[in-house]
Amino acid sequence: MRYLYYPGCSLKCTGRSYEESLLPVFDELKIDYVELNDWNCCGATAYMAVDEAKAFAIASRNLALAEEQFKNEKEINIIAPCSACYMVLLKTKNYLDSNKFELAKIKAALRESGLNYEGKVRIRHPLDVLVNDLGVKEIAKAVKYPLKGIKVASYYGCQTVRPISTFDDARDPHTMDDLVKAIGAEPVDWPLKTRCCGASLTGIVEKVGLPLSYVILNEAAKRRADVVATSCPLCQFNLECYQTNINTKYQSDLRIGVVYFSQLMGLALGISPKKLGMDRLFIKPEIVYKAVKGGETVYV
């Protein structure tokens, strides 16, 4: 099966290391993908609060582009790694599928730019594709350096499985934990897998956002996690980059690596940390590097 890869804005800028790690993992596992031609911003979550109809139209253009690019394929699957992109594209598809009047208006708008939308696209998350299409057994076979002894707090954030859950449990998701096990690490049992990190509030209303990030990091530390793994660029940024502010506010000494799940997978598959974008991390997960190659430290 071939997939269309929709990077979205984050994976081309602030979340660049997510793309840098995910695509080499796809290549190593022989997942066939091509980037969506001429894709545009999904609108993130802010657009829908300004003008919902226009927001759906902007997002639906990507769905129409996918149908055009893969018009000769049996299936049209878009992989959207960013949690916000995934949620917005999935929400858009569900909205159009259930609102014939709005669908007619958006199809008319798309025709103005020479596009059409027939509802054939399926929105997929990388966790879904890796676990349910490829399978954890195949991934485990490809592991060269199991991350033995590493305790991972899998953090899904508040958008990957909510408000729409298509491939995992909305209350207690497990797909990232399944991948953690497949690469030889140990998933931490903890209750904050889907707790909000503060999202954009962490940067604009710190007194609201910072406590939310603190609770997550503190709980991960209490559960003796060596690293927090996530699939959301904003979650990764908030949980890693605000640790100094958090420690100052709460007189804590939290210092825990926050990485993309794809970076951990890449290390286990034998891909170099630099190629996985791990040189961009502010907090280097040294304990993870030491687990690779039987205790030999791996430098970025």
Backbone as CSV, one residue per row, in Angstrom:
resi,resn,N_x,N_y,N_z,CA_x,CA_y,CA_z,C_x,C_y,C_z
1,MET,0.834,-1.193,0.000,0.000,0.000,0.000,0.875,1.252,0.000
2,ARG,0.450,2.226,-0.796,1.131,3.523,-0.811,0.337,4.529,-0.006
3,TYR,1.069,5.434,0.646,0.435,6.457,1.461,0.815,7.836,0.961
4,LEU,-0.075,8.788,1.206,0.244,10.198,0.992,0.674,10.784,2.320
5,TYR,1.795,11.459,2.323,2.333,12.054,3.545,2.025,13.542,3.569
6,TYR,1.278,13.946,4.601,0.926,15.357,4.775,1.716,15.900,5.967
7,PRO,2.782,16.677,5.722,3.629,17.143,6.829,2.995,18.231,7.673
8,GLY,2.206,19.106,7.042,1.689,20.257,7.780,2.815,21.240,8.086
9,CYS,2.439,22.379,8.615,3.419,23.463,8.825,4.463,23.124,9.880
10,SER,4.038,22.504,10.981,4.951,22.265,12.105,6.132,21.398,11.723
11,LEU,5.883,20.351,10.943,6.964,19.421,10.622,7.970,19.991,9.631
12,LYS,7.665,21.166,9.085,8.614,21.836,8.207,9.340,22.975,8.936
13,CYS,8.962,23.226,10.216,9.640,24.317,10.938,9.928,23.900,12.373
14,THR,9.116,24.307,13.340,9.447,24.047,14.734,9.449,22.561,15.098
15,GLY,8.659,21.760,14.388,8.626,20.323,14.640,9.429,19.537,13.620
16,ARG,10.456,20.165,13.104,11.245,19.573,12.012,11.854,18.212,12.392
17,SER,12.254,18.071,13.656,12.885,16.809,14.054,11.887,15.644,14.055
18,TYR,10.603,15.957,14.092,9.595,14.899,13.964,9.662,14.308,12.555
19,GLU,9.660,15.179,11.550,9.792,14.705,10.171,11.135,14.025,9.951
20,GLU,12.184,14.621,10.520,13.529,14.069,10.330,13.666,12.669,10.916
21,SER,12.850,12.340,11.898,12.917,11.001,12.484,11.878,10.052,11.890
22,LEU,10.700,10.580,11.587,9.624,9.715,11.106,9.909,9.149,9.712
23,LEU,10.383,9.993,8.804,10.601,9.516,7.436,11.715,8.473,7.335
24,PRO,12.849,8.633,8.032,13.839,7.548,8.022,13.306,6.242,8.614
25,VAL,12.439,6.346,9.614,11.820,5.146,10.178,10.922,4.486,9.133
26,PHE,10.132,5.283,8.432,9.312,4.745,7.343,10.187,4.062,6.292
27,ASP,11.283,4.720,5.944,12.185,4.160,4.926,12.776,2.834,5.401
28,GLU,13.208,2.803,6.653,13.825,1.595,7.203,12.824,0.437,7.244
29,LEU,11.565,0.765,7.500,10.523,-0.261,7.583,9.829,-0.512,6.243
30,LYS,10.355,0.175,5.211,9.856,-0.007,3.838,8.375,0.346,3.694
31,ILE,7.982,1.422,4.348,6.635,1.963,4.179,6.661,2.897,2.973
32,ASP,5.826,2.627,1.995,5.819,3.359,0.727,4.965,4.623,0.859
33,TYR,5.573,5.784,0.674,4.847,7.046,0.827,5.380,8.082,-0.154
34,VAL,4.544,9.051,-0.469,4.957,10.230,-1.231,4.301,11.431,-0.579
35,GLU,4.950,12.582,-0.645,4.398,13.779,-0.034,3.244,14.319,-0.885
36,LEU,2.232,14.821,-0.201,1.085,15.406,-0.872,1.513,16.655,-1.638
37,ASN,1.180,16.697,-2.921,1.569,17.832,-3.765,0.799,19.101,-3.382
38,ASP,1.507,20.208,-3.288,0.895,21.531,-3.125,-0.008,21.632,-1.891
39,TRP,0.326,20.893,-0.838,-0.498,20.937,0.370,-0.489,22.341,0.982
40,ASN,-1.531,22.626,1.727,-1.611,23.911,2.423,-1.850,23.682,3.912
41,CYS,-1.700,24.727,4.704,-1.934,24.661,6.143,-3.332,24.117,6.418
42,CYS,-3.461,23.263,7.413,-4.758,22.687,7.752,-5.656,23.710,8.445
43,GLY,-5.054,24.809,8.893,-5.819,25.806,9.630,-5.651,25.686,11.121
44,ALA,-5.016,24.567,11.556,-4.831,24.291,12.975,-6.161,24.449,13.722
45,THR,-6.113,24.707,15.011,-7.357,24.796,15.773,-7.908,26.215,15.812
46,ALA,-7.070,27.203,15.503,-7.504,28.599,15.635,-8.505,29.005,14.553
47,TYR,-8.332,28.516,13.325,-9.184,28.937,12.213,-10.659,28.670,12.483
48,MET,-10.949,27.531,13.099,-12.347,27.158,13.311,-13.046,28.075,14.304
49,ALA,-12.276,28.745,15.145,-12.870,29.688,16.088,-13.156,31.034,15.433
50,VAL,-12.578,31.254,14.248,-12.761,32.526,13.540,-13.871,32.412,12.499
51,ASP,-13.763,31.407,11.631,-14.769,31.187,10.591,-14.779,29.700,10.262
52,GLU,-15.718,28.979,10.838,-15.736,27.529,10.714,-15.862,27.064,9.266
53,ALA,-16.738,27.689,8.491,-16.951,27.272,7.099,-15.666,27.409,6.287
54,LYS,-15.000,28.573,6.437,-13.746,28.774,5.698,-12.664,27.828,6.190
55,ALA,-12.679,27.538,7.482,-11.698,26.610,8.033,-11.854,25.223,7.415
56,PHE,-13.099,24.749,7.300,-13.339,23.452,6.677,-12.962,23.480,5.193
57,ALA,-13.198,24.591,4.539,-12.841,24.705,3.121,-11.329,24.626,2.930
58,ILE,-10.589,25.310,3.790,-9.120,25.292,3.712,-8.596,23.880,3.925
59,ALA,-9.122,23.211,4.943,-8.664,21.855,5.238,-9.076,20.879,4.139
60,SER,-10.286,21.046,3.603,-10.791,20.109,2.594,-10.015,20.181,1.291
61,ARG,-9.353,21.309,1.043,-8.528,21.391,-0.169,-7.461,20.296,-0.157
62,ASN,-6.900,20.001,1.014,-5.896,18.939,1.110,-6.496,17.575,0.791
63,LEU,-7.740,17.365,1.206,-8.407,16.099,0.914,-8.672,15.956,-0.583
64,ALA,-9.068,17.061,-1.202,-9.318,17.048,-2.648,-8.013,16.825,-3.417
65,LEU,-6.937,17.448,-2.960,-5.626,17.253,-3.593,-5.192,15.786,-3.505
66,ALA,-5.485,15.158,-2.377,-5.133,13.751,-2.197,-5.898,12.872,-3.178
67,GLU,-7.182,13.153,-3.359,-7.973,12.367,-4.301,-7.478,12.549,-5.728
68,GLU,-7.031,13.750,-6.059,-6.498,14.002,-7.402,-5.170,13.276,-7.599
69,GLN,-4.282,13.367,-6.620,-2.950,12.765,-6.757,-3.003,11.247,-6.777
70,PHE,-3.941,10.668,-6.034,-4.034,9.210,-5.948,-5.298,8.686,-6.646
71,LYS,-5.706,9.362,-7.693,-6.953,8.980,-8.366,-6.901,7.591,-8.983
72,ASN,-5.703,7.082,-9.233,-5.573,5.749,-9.826,-5.254,4.668,-8.792
73,GLU,-5.226,5.054,-7.510,-4.935,4.095,-6.444,-6.240,3.479,-5.920
74,LYS,-6.136,2.249,-5.412,-7.309,1.585,-4.848,-7.751,2.250,-3.549
75,GLU,-6.784,2.694,-2.759,-7.086,3.347,-1.498,-6.355,4.684,-1.427
76,ILE,-6.956,5.638,-0.737,-6.333,6.945,-0.559,-6.175,7.185,0.928
77,ASN,-4.970,6.997,1.431,-4.666,7.168,2.836,-3.704,8.324,3.024
78,ILE,-4.101,9.322,3.798,-3.217,10.438,4.137,-2.661,10.209,5.536
79,ILE,-1.339,10.208,5.652,-0.710,10.154,6.970,-0.454,11.580,7.432
80,ALA,-1.052,11.948,8.559,-0.877,13.283,9.130,-0.237,13.132,10.511
81,PRO,1.082,13.329,10.629,1.779,13.088,11.904,1.444,14.077,13.008
82,CYS,1.290,15.362,12.671,1.004,16.383,13.682,-0.379,16.146,14.270
83,SER,-0.482,16.188,15.588,-1.761,15.916,16.244,-2.857,16.885,15.806
84,ALA,-2.510,18.162,15.694,-3.506,19.157,15.279,-3.938,18.923,13.837
85,CYS,-2.974,18.660,12.958,-3.299,18.379,11.554,-4.188,17.150,11.448
86,TYR,-3.806,16.102,12.161,-4.579,14.868,12.133,-6.007,15.117,12.594
87,MET,-6.155,15.828,13.706,-7.485,16.092,14.260,-8.315,16.965,13.320
88,VAL,-7.703,18.010,12.743,-8.445,18.921,11.869,-8.874,18.218,10.579
89,LEU,-7.984,17.468,9.960,-8.336,16.767,8.721,-9.410,15.706,8.980
90,LEU,-9.282,14.996,10.100,-10.273,13.979,10.446,-11.623,14.622,10.763
91,LYS,-11.588,15.721,11.491,-12.820,16.435,11.826,-13.488,16.972,10.557
92,THR,-12.669,17.466,9.627,-13.198,17.982,8.369,-13.883,16.885,7.567
93,LYS,-13.226,15.749,7.445,-13.820,14.629,6.707,-15.140,14.194,7.347
94,ASN,-15.149,14.044,8.652,-16.371,13.632,9.348,-17.487,14.654,9.176
95,TYR,-17.130,15.922,9.218,-18.106,16.997,9.058,-18.723,16.957,7.658
96,LEU,-17.882,16.815,6.643,-18.379,16.789,5.268,-19.207,15.531,4.993
97,ASP,-18.822,14.435,5.604,-19.554,13.184,5.414,-20.963,13.246,6.000
98,SER,-21.151,14.094,7.011,-22.434,14.113,7.717,-23.253,15.381,7.484
99,ASN,-22.744,16.314,6.665,-23.464,17.564,6.408,-23.539,17.824,4.900
100,LYS,-24.594,17.306,4.270,-24.702,17.396,2.812,-24.800,18.831,2.319
101,PHE,-25.454,19.694,3.072,-25.602,21.092,2.649,-24.237,21.785,2.645
102,GLU,-23.475,21.605,3.735,-22.147,22.216,3.813,-21.204,21.588,2.792
103,LEU,-21.348,20.288,2.564,-20.531,19.602,1.573,-20.729,20.215,0.195
104,ALA,-21.967,20.494,-0.162,-22.268,21.098,-1.467,-21.595,22.457,-1.604
105,LYS,-21.618,23.260,-0.545,-20.990,24.578,-0.589,-19.473,24.460,-0.737
106,ILE,-18.875,23.538,-0.019,-17.419,23.386,-0.075,-16.984,22.786,-1.412
107,LYS,-17.773,21.869,-1.948,-17.447,21.312,-3.264,-17.522,22.397,-4.333
108,ALA,-18.460,23.305,-4.184,-18.569,24.424,-5.132,-17.344,25.323,-5.041
109,ALA,-16.885,25.556,-3.832,-15.679,26.373,-3.636,-14.449,25.681,-4.216
110,LEU,-14.359,24.372,-4.031,-13.221,23.620,-4.559,-13.209,23.631,-6.090
111,ARG,-14.388,23.572,-6.694,-14.471,23.583,-8.159,-13.905,24.874,-8.735
112,GLU,-13.987,25.961,-7.955,-13.432,27.234,-8.414,-11.927,27.146,-8.626
113,SER,-11.289,26.221,-7.941,-9.843,26.041,-8.111,-9.515,24.750,-8.856
114,GLY,-10.517,24.203,-9.535,-10.295,23.025,-10.374,-10.194,21.715,-9.622
115,LEU,-10.730,21.664,-8.398,-10.644,20.448,-7.590,-12.030,19.883,-7.310
116,ASN,-12.037,18.608,-6.943,-13.291,17.958,-6.572,-13.047,17.080,-5.357
117,TYR,-14.095,16.842,-4.596,-13.962,16.001,-3.408,-15.107,15.000,-3.374
118,GLU,-14.750,13.718,-3.292,-15.757,12.663,-3.314,-15.837,11.889,-1.991
119,GLY,-15.031,12.264,-1.016,-15.087,11.588,0.285,-14.383,10.248,0.329
120,LYS,-13.419,10.036,-0.567,-12.735,8.741,-0.639,-11.501,8.653,0.261
121,VAL,-11.098,9.780,0.844,-9.850,9.834,1.605,-10.034,9.280,3.011
122,ARG,-9.013,8.587,3.470,-8.972,8.104,4.846,-7.821,8.813,5.559
123,ILE,-8.096,9.414,6.721,-7.085,10.151,7.468,-6.425,9.197,8.453
124,ARG,-5.111,9.102,8.396,-4.384,8.147,9.223,-3.317,8.827,10.073
125,HIS,-3.098,8.307,11.245,-2.010,8.763,12.106,-0.867,7.761,11.992
126,PRO,0.386,8.204,12.108,1.505,7.253,12.012,1.401,6.094,13.001
127,LEU,0.917,6.356,14.212,0.760,5.273,15.184,-0.193,4.205,14.650
128,ASP,-1.256,4.650,14.006,-2.243,3.751,13.409,-1.600,2.900,12.312
129,VAL,-0.882,3.557,11.427,-0.256,2.859,10.298,0.784,1.853,10.785
130,LEU,1.620,2.275,11.717,2.693,1.411,12.198,2.152,0.190,12.936
131,VAL,1.167,0.402,13.800,0.651,-0.702,14.616,-0.353,-1.566,13.863
132,ASN,-1.265,-0.931,13.130,-2.369,-1.682,12.537,-2.160,-2.109,11.094
133,ASP,-1.297,-1.419,10.353,-1.006,-1.834,8.975,0.267,-2.685,8.918
134,LEU,1.355,-2.138,9.463,2.621,-2.878,9.447,2.633,-3.950,10.533
135,GLY,2.315,-3.581,11.749,2.240,-4.540,12.857,3.475,-4.525,13.744
136,VAL,3.258,-4.682,15.036,4.367,-4.616,15.991,5.323,-5.797,15.832
137,LYS,4.844,-6.916,15.365,5.730,-8.069,15.182,6.770,-7.789,14.100
138,GLU,6.340,-7.165,13.004,7.276,-6.827,11.939,8.269,-5.770,12.401
139,ILE,7.797,-4.835,13.197,8.689,-3.800,13.721,9.721,-4.422,14.650
140,ALA,9.277,-5.311,15.523,10.201,-5.971,16.451,11.288,-6.743,15.704
141,LYS,10.931,-7.337,14.560,11.912,-8.076,13.755,13.005,-7.162,13.206
142,ALA,12.635,-5.893,12.972,13.585,-4.949,12.361,14.494,-4.274,13.383
143,VAL,14.230,-4.482,14.673,15.016,-3.827,15.725,16.431,-4.395,15.767
144,LYS,17.417,-3.491,15.742,18.830,-3.885,15.809,19.405,-3.667,17.200
145,TYR,18.939,-2.614,17.857,19.449,-2.265,19.179,18.274,-2.029,20.132
146,PRO,17.790,-3.087,20.784,16.654,-2.928,21.704,16.997,-1.948,22.835
147,LEU,16.046,-1.116,23.185,16.267,-0.124,24.242,15.950,-0.746,25.603
148,LYS,16.721,-1.751,25.946,16.482,-2.502,27.175,16.701,-1.618,28.407
149,GLY,15.768,-1.734,29.346,15.895,-1.016,30.598,15.413,0.416,30.580
150,ILE,15.009,0.913,29.417,14.543,2.294,29.311,13.044,2.362,29.593
151,LYS,12.674,3.200,30.547,11.263,3.374,30.899,10.712,4.603,30.184
152,VAL,9.674,4.386,29.399,9.114,5.435,28.543,7.695,5.783,28.968
153,ALA,7.467,7.071,29.227,6.112,7.555,29.494,5.507,7.996,28.163
154,SER,4.638,7.191,27.596,4.011,7.508,26.316,2.969,8.600,26.528
155,TYR,3.150,9.712,25.831,2.247,10.844,26.007,1.593,11.181,24.668
156,TYR,0.277,10.975,24.584,-0.460,11.147,23.341,-0.996,12.559,23.171
157,GLY,-1.087,13.297,24.270,-1.680,14.623,24.189,-3.190,14.535,24.062
158,CYS,-3.827,15.691,23.898,-5.289,15.739,23.964,-5.977,15.703,22.597
159,GLN,-5.233,15.566,21.492,-5.877,15.622,20.179,-5.758,14.340,19.360
160,THR,-4.790,13.503,19.658,-4.558,12.319,18.828,-5.732,11.350,18.852
161,VAL,-6.316,11.150,20.016,-7.432,10.204,20.110,-8.733,10.874,20.561
162,ARG,-8.742,12.196,20.601,-9.952,12.929,20.991,-10.043,14.216,20.191
163,PRO,-11.251,14.664,19.829,-12.553,14.134,20.233,-13.017,12.936,19.418
164,ILE,-12.281,12.626,18.348,-12.673,11.505,17.480,-11.638,10.400,17.627
165,SER,-12.080,9.226,18.005,-11.173,8.100,18.179,-11.436,7.059,17.102
166,THR,-10.457,6.833,16.235,-10.645,5.887,15.130,-9.754,4.652,15.233
167,PHE,-8.633,4.751,15.951,-7.702,3.624,15.939,-7.208,3.237,17.331
168,ASP,-7.600,3.974,18.351,-7.116,3.694,19.695,-8.183,4.088,20.711
169,ASP,-7.986,3.697,21.941,-8.939,4.006,22.996,-8.799,5.465,23.424
170,ALA,-9.889,6.186,23.491,-9.852,7.610,23.812,-9.440,7.876,25.251
171,ARG,-9.705,6.946,26.142,-9.386,7.141,27.557,-8.046,6.536,27.939
172,ASP,-7.727,5.410,27.356,-6.483,4.718,27.708,-5.816,4.175,26.445
173,PRO,-5.249,5.071,25.618,-4.627,4.622,24.365,-3.406,3.738,24.623
174,HIS,-3.096,2.880,23.662,-2.026,1.911,23.873,-1.071,1.758,22.691
175,THR,-1.394,2.356,21.533,-0.570,2.103,20.342,0.889,2.519,20.523
176,MET,1.133,3.677,21.170,2.515,4.092,21.389,3.206,3.141,22.366
177,ASP,2.459,2.689,23.368,2.997,1.715,24.317,3.365,0.413,23.596
178,ASP,2.540,0.027,22.638,2.821,-1.188,21.862,4.140,-1.047,21.099
179,LEU,4.368,0.138,20.539,5.622,0.380,19.817,6.810,0.404,20.770
180,VAL,6.598,0.983,21.952,7.660,1.028,22.968,8.094,-0.396,23.322
181,LYS,7.126,-1.284,23.501,7.444,-2.679,23.793,8.174,-3.336,22.622
182,ALA,7.747,-3.016,21.408,8.335,-3.636,20.213,9.815,-3.292,20.067
183,ILE,10.220,-2.125,20.541,11.635,-1.722,20.413,12.434,-2.067,21.661
184,GLY,11.837,-2.843,22.558,12.570,-3.365,23.702,12.539,-2.528,24.952
185,ALA,11.861,-1.383,24.923,11.773,-0.513,26.096,10.556,-0.892,26.938
186,GLU,10.403,-0.207,28.064,9.315,-0.515,28.988,8.349,0.665,29.101
187,PRO,7.092,0.498,28.688,6.128,1.590,28.837,5.739,1.783,30.295
188,VAL,5.692,3.037,30.722,5.312,3.361,32.092,3.789,3.397,32.201
189,ASP,3.262,2.785,33.231,1.825,2.830,33.479,1.523,4.126,34.227
190,TRP,0.843,5.043,33.548,0.528,6.314,34.206,-0.783,6.874,33.681
191,PRO,-1.456,7.745,34.444,-2.812,8.180,34.106,-2.912,9.437,33.249
192,LEU,-1.769,10.020,32.858,-1.822,11.321,32.191,-1.485,11.257,30.699
193,LYS,-1.748,10.133,30.082,-1.418,9.949,28.666,-2.081,10.979,27.757
194,THR,-3.296,11.377,28.112,-4.062,12.279,27.245,-4.362,13.613,27.919
195,ARG,-3.676,13.924,29.000,-3.872,15.198,29.700,-3.293,16.340,28.851
196,CYS,-3.982,17.477,28.789,-3.511,18.615,27.993,-2.231,19.191,28.583
197,CYS,-1.271,19.526,27.732,0.005,20.093,28.171,-0.064,21.604,28.340
198,GLY,-1.193,22.198,27.966,-1.325,23.657,27.996,-1.439,24.253,26.615
199,ALA,-1.029,23.464,25.616,-1.104,23.901,24.213,-0.534,25.306,24.042
200,SER,-1.197,26.147,23.279,-0.684,27.496,23.007,-0.726,28.401,24.227
201,LEU,-1.514,28.027,25.246,-1.602,28.845,26.455,-0.273,28.913,27.195
202,THR,0.547,27.883,27.049,1.831,27.876,27.742,2.697,29.044,27.296
203,GLY,2.550,29.433,26.048,3.351,30.535,25.519,2.716,31.897,25.660
204,ILE,1.380,31.956,25.786,0.728,33.269,25.802,0.085,33.616,27.143
205,VAL,-0.334,32.599,27.903,-0.852,32.834,29.252,-0.153,31.816,30.161
206,GLU,1.098,32.104,30.470,1.955,31.124,31.140,1.386,30.637,32.465
207,LYS,0.691,31.512,33.180,0.156,31.112,34.487,-0.916,30.036,34.356
208,VAL,-1.492,29.915,33.168,-2.479,28.863,32.908,-1.807,27.625,32.327
209,GLY,-0.932,27.823,31.351,-0.321,26.696,30.650,0.756,25.973,31.435
210,LEU,1.579,26.721,32.169,2.719,26.127,32.861,2.319,25.056,33.880
211,PRO,1.297,25.298,34.691,0.905,24.247,35.649,0.493,22.942,34.972
212,LEU,-0.103,23.034,33.792,-0.533,21.828,33.086,0.671,20.998,32.638
213,SER,1.701,21.667,32.142,2.927,20.958,31.758,3.630,20.385,32.980
214,TYR,3.639,21.156,34.065,4.295,20.708,35.290,3.696,19.408,35.803
215,VAL,2.376,19.331,35.823,1.700,18.140,36.331,2.127,16.897,35.547
216,ILE,2.219,17.045,34.230,2.594,15.917,33.371,4.029,15.480,33.634
217,LEU,4.953,16.434,33.638,6.366,16.114,33.854,6.609,15.553,35.257
218,ASN,5.955,16.139,36.233,6.136,15.692,37.613,5.637,14.262,37.788
219,GLU,4.506,13.955,37.161,3.965,12.601,37.263,4.877,11.601,36.552
220,ALA,5.413,11.994,35.399,6.347,11.111,34.680,7.573,10.828,35.541
221,ALA,8.077,11.856,36.229,9.235,11.690,37.109,8.898,10.793,38.296
222,LYS,7.704,10.978,38.877,7.269,10.146,40.002,7.170,8.682,39.597
223,ARG,6.810,8.447,38.342,6.697,7.069,37.842,8.048,6.522,37.362
224,ARG,9.112,7.310,37.609,10.485,6.913,37.269,10.707,6.702,35.770
225,ALA,10.023,7.505,34.978,10.241,7.442,33.527,11.606,8.030,33.187
226,ASP,12.310,7.388,32.272,13.595,7.907,31.807,13.405,8.966,30.739
227,VAL,12.282,8.866,30.031,12.019,9.785,28.929,10.517,9.835,28.674
228,VAL,10.057,10.985,28.184,8.662,11.121,27.743,8.662,11.071,26.228
229,ALA,7.806,10.242,25.645,7.700,10.141,24.188,6.357,10.706,23.755
230,THR,6.365,11.493,22.699,5.127,12.099,22.230,5.025,12.036,20.712
231,SER,3.855,12.411,20.201,3.633,12.447,18.755,3.085,13.809,18.341
232,CYS,3.235,14.799,19.219,2.700,16.134,18.942,3.803,17.182,19.032
233,PRO,4.041,17.966,17.984,5.094,18.992,18.015,4.912,20.030,19.117
234,LEU,3.671,20.453,19.368,3.451,21.454,20.407,3.661,20.857,21.794
235,CYS,3.219,19.623,21.987,3.454,18.951,23.265,4.952,18.796,23.518
236,GLN,5.689,18.387,22.503,7.135,18.211,22.660,7.788,19.528,23.057
237,PHE,7.390,20.595,22.405,7.953,21.922,22.680,7.640,22.363,24.109
238,ASN,6.382,22.262,24.492,5.975,22.711,25.829,6.664,21.922,26.936
239,LEU,6.681,20.614,26.794,7.209,19.771,27.864,8.732,19.825,27.962
240,GLU,9.409,20.071,26.866,10.875,20.142,26.911,11.373,21.559,27.194
241,CYS,10.882,22.512,26.447,11.480,23.846,26.454,11.106,24.704,27.651
242,TYR,10.056,24.337,28.383,9.634,25.144,29.525,10.065,24.541,30.861
243,GLN,10.950,23.560,30.841,11.335,22.928,32.099,12.074,23.881,33.033
244,THR,12.862,24.807,32.491,13.538,25.796,33.331,12.520,26.693,34.038
245,ASN,11.524,27.167,33.285,10.462,27.999,33.867,9.684,27.231,34.927
246,ILE,9.416,25.969,34.636,8.675,25.127,35.579,9.458,24.945,36.883
247,ASN,10.743,24.662,36.759,11.566,24.463,37.946,11.671,25.730,38.787
248,THR,11.726,26.871,38.105,11.776,28.141,38.816,10.480,28.394,39.574
249,LYS,9.363,28.150,38.925,8.056,28.419,39.529,7.749,27.476,40.687
250,TYR,8.094,26.203,40.519,7.702,25.200,41.510,8.858,24.727,42.403
251,GLN,10.033,25.386,42.263,11.221,24.977,43.028,11.475,23.476,42.909
252,SER,11.317,22.988,41.703,11.542,21.573,41.427,12.878,21.401,40.702
253,ASP,13.275,20.168,40.505,14.519,19.903,39.781,14.255,18.931,38.629
254,LEU,13.141,19.129,37.959,12.777,18.261,36.836,13.755,18.444,35.682
255,ARG,14.229,17.367,35.160,15.043,17.389,33.943,14.877,16.029,33.274
256,ILE,13.961,15.977,32.342,13.632,14.717,31.684,13.546,14.946,30.181
257,GLY,14.143,14.063,29.420,14.117,14.176,27.968,12.712,13.982,27.423
258,VAL,12.354,14.806,26.453,11.047,14.701,25.797,11.308,14.538,24.307
259,VAL,11.014,13.375,23.782,11.371,13.040,22.401,10.136,12.584,21.633
260,TYR,10.277,12.526,20.326,9.227,11.935,19.499,9.366,10.415,19.545
261,PHE,8.245,9.728,19.533,8.281,8.262,19.552,9.098,7.730,18.384
262,SER,9.083,8.463,17.273,9.822,8.047,16.078,11.331,8.135,16.284
263,GLN,11.783,9.017,17.176,13.213,9.096,17.481,13.664,7.861,18.251
264,LEU,12.844,7.412,19.191,13.170,6.183,19.916,13.170,4.991,18.972
265,MET,12.172,4.938,18.085,12.128,3.846,17.115,13.354,3.857,16.222
266,GLY,13.741,5.057,15.776,14.890,5.179,14.899,16.171,4.675,15.539
267,LEU,16.373,5.003,16.812,17.564,4.518,17.519,17.572,2.992,17.564
268,ALA,16.419,2.410,17.876,16.330,0.955,17.960,16.532,0.292,16.599
269,LEU,16.200,1.006,15.538,16.371,0.462,14.181,17.779,0.677,13.645
270,GLY,18.614,1.366,14.425,20.008,1.557,14.021,20.293,2.835,13.265
271,ILE,19.363,3.787,13.299,19.543,5.079,12.626,20.276,6.019,13.583
272,SER,21.203,6.804,13.076,22.012,7.673,13.931,21.166,8.778,14.549
273,PRO,21.492,9.192,15.779,20.742,10.270,16.444,20.696,11.555,15.621
274,LYS,21.792,11.889,14.960,21.826,13.123,14.162,20.834,13.051,13.015
275,LYS,20.761,11.901,12.365,19.823,11.732,11.256,18.387,11.788,11.743
276,LEU,18.180,11.505,13.021,16.846,11.522,13.614,16.484,12.886,14.179
277,GLY,17.350,13.865,13.968,17.079,15.218,14.453,17.275,15.393,15.946
278,MET,17.979,14.456,16.589,18.116,14.522,18.037,19.150,15.545,18.491
279,ASP,19.929,16.053,17.546,20.857,17.142,17.889,20.094,18.436,18.154
280,ARG,18.829,18.495,17.782,18.005,19.689,18.007,17.406,19.717,19.416
281,LEU,17.479,18.619,20.127,16.892,18.561,21.459,17.659,19.446,22.436
282,PHE,16.930,20.142,23.298,17.560,20.940,24.345,18.061,20.050,25.478
283,ILE,17.293,19.005,25.787,17.670,18.068,26.847,17.999,16.733,26.196
284,LYS,19.257,16.411,26.128,19.692,15.187,25.462,19.375,13.970,26.347
285,PRO,18.693,12.971,25.801,18.344,11.775,26.569,19.531,10.809,26.660
286,GLU,20.525,11.185,27.442,21.769,10.417,27.504,21.544,8.963,27.908
287,ILE,20.593,8.750,28.816,20.339,7.386,29.273,19.847,6.494,28.131
288,VAL,19.143,7.100,27.192,18.670,6.342,26.028,19.842,6.032,25.105
289,TYR,20.706,7.022,24.884,21.878,6.794,24.039,22.722,5.649,24.587
290,LYS,22.858,5.611,25.917,23.696,4.589,26.534,23.094,3.198,26.413
291,ALA,21.779,3.148,26.243,21.111,1.843,26.093,21.341,1.249,24.717
292,VAL,21.658,2.104,23.760,21.897,1.634,22.398,23.254,0.954,22.310
293,LYS,23.345,-0.082,21.543,24.580,-0.817,21.325,25.155,-1.367,22.623
294,GLY,24.266,-1.880,23.469,24.731,-2.578,24.663,25.495,-1.740,25.658
295,GLY,25.103,-0.482,25.795,25.735,0.355,26.813,26.762,1.332,26.280
296,GLU,27.102,1.231,25.005,28.062,2.164,24.423,27.370,3.496,24.143
297,THR,27.938,4.575,24.652,27.326,5.883,24.459,27.347,6.270,22.987
298,VAL,26.218,6.750,22.514,26.106,7.195,21.137,26.024,8.721,21.140
299,TYR,26.919,9.359,20.415,26.957,10.816,20.401,26.289,11.360,19.140
300,VAL,25.604,12.482,19.293,24.973,13.107,18.133,25.989,13.965,17.420
